[in-house]
Amino acid sequence: MAYQWMFLVDPGTFFLLCVACCTIFYGSYRSVHLPAFFRAGPNQAPESSSMKLWTAILLPVFGSVFLVVLFFFSSIVIWILMAIISLSCLTSVTYVVYPLSEKLFAHYQAERTYNIRWVGDTPRSAIASFVFAVLLVVLWWCWPYYLVGDLLAIALAIAALTFVRIPNLKIATIVLTLFFIYDIFWVFLSGLIFKKSVMEEVAVSVAPSLPIVIVFPRMLDYPASSLLGLGDIVLPGIFLCFLYRFDHLRYTSLRDGYFLRGWLAYFCGLVLTLIMLVMLQKGQPALLYLVPCTLLTTVYFGYKRGELRDLWRGYPESVQPPVVVTSGAEDEMALLEEGRAVEPEPTDAADPGTTPADSKQLQQVTL
């Protein structure tokens, strides 16, 4: 039993926790600071990426169907899934690498723009990022080493954290609660119907061959490995990204907001998952611990500060809801997204060409 507890202090386990937390932190940052090439509008992510209520309800349903298909037809579906994930990796790696590529090209004054059919004006740095993504995906197909798969999985997670957006605490509560039930059922209860735990079977037989898990070998128990599914990063992560954007509008420092508290609660949830894994000697659904840790921590501090209503609707009281952005309001919404106040135009100031008497009359009228 003492040897089993060494799993918790294994450098491979520690590395896995750090990668998961750093991925969420960086993905949250990128969800606010979008490169211009990937924006749908000025300082905006695509509006269609904001999760709707019906999407939150249907996601666990589609996930369950997909899990059952993988359980029964993994040898057939695996190749289709590999093709789909490869295409997703091309976009994700391009997006993740682009800021670094952009800085390098700007530093060496080598940036150029090309007009590509069906794409439009494309900077040279974006083309270089895409070429790197192609090489990485080809390398994964030819040499499926775990580090290559981990890089692709991290890129997929960061892209999902950036573009899949939870608009408020209401949607977050629904989607996290449903996946909380989903994880418990497919890990613990599915064996009553399918004779085996569907989640564990798919995780062991299918997931390691795809970049949908992060794998790292245990240095104290080699060649055994520790792994963490992308769902355990992305699902709590998109909620933490929402908290990051909320803090970006309301607070001037991360220490004052909700994101840092939720992020630390996520880390504690991961540690609790590992402890229960060793104690029970049975595979554990990570969302069983991650969802209560992140969600209840946010609700507690929101209630304590009297800001639960703001979190529930998704924006602070002082900021108008970003529902419709017209051409005349785009600049103001951009400033609000950046966390800066919009200065009202002075109504009582005289135009440069007016006389003092006209200015006085104008002041009387405005009062």
C-alpha positions, 0 to 999 in steps of 0.5 A: 500500500505504501508503494501505491501512495508513491504514485502521488509523488511521482514526477510524472503525475506532478507533470500531468497536473502542471500541464493540465493547470497551465493549459487552462491558464493559457487557454483562459488568457487566449480567450480574451487576447485573440490574435487579429487574424482569428477574430470574427470582428474587432476584439471579438471571438465568433458569436456562434461559439457561445454555448446555448442552452440547447447545446448544453443539454444535447452535448452529454447526449451526443457524448453518450452515443459516441461513447457507445459507438466507440465501445462496440465499433472501435476498430471501424470508427477509429480511422474516421476519428483519426481523420477528423481529429487530424483536421482539427489538430491542423487548425488548433496547432496553427492557432496556438503557434501563430502568436509566436510565429507572428512575433518572429516574423515581425522581429526579422521584418519578414512579415508579408500578406498573401491573398489566398483563394477562399481564405483571403488576406493571409499573413506569412506567419499564419502560413508558417504556423500551418506548415508547422501544424502539418508537419506535426500531424504527419509526424504523429501519424508516422511516429505516434510517440506520446510527446507528439500526441501530448502536444496535439492534445494540448493544442486541441484543448487550448483551441477549445478553451478559446472558442467554446464559450460559456456565457454565464453561470446558468449555462455553466451549472447546467453543462457541468451538472449534466457531465457530472452525471454523465461521468458517474454513469459511464464509469460506475453504472454502465457495467450493469448494462454492458457488463463492463465500464464503457468509459474505462474500456474506451479510455484503455483501448482507444484513447491512448492511440488518439491525441484526446488524452495527455499521457506521461510515464511514471518515473517511479513505476516505468513503463506504467503511465499516468493519463488525463482525458481532454474532457477533464481539462476542457469542461471545467476549463471553459467554465474557468475561461468564463470566470477569466473573462468576467474578471477581465471586465470587472476587476483590475487584478486576478487576485481580486476575481473568481478565476484564480480561486476557481483555478486553485479549486481545479488543482485541488480537485485533481489532487483529490481525484488522485487520492481517491484513485489510490485509496479505492484502487479503482478508476475514478471519474475526474468530473466527480471531484472537479465539478463540485470543487470549481462550481461550488467555490465560485458560487460560495464567493459569488454569494459572499460578495453579493455578485451571484446575480452578475455571475448568473447572467454573465456580466457585471452590473456596470457593464451592459450585456453584449447581445447585439453589436451594431456598427456604431457600437463596435468600438464601445463594445471593444473597449468594454471587452478590454475592461476599459470604461467608455467615456461619455461624449460631453453634451454641455461643451461648446463647439470650437466655433461657437461664441460664449453666449451660444455656449451658455445657452447650450448649457441652459438647455442641457440642464 
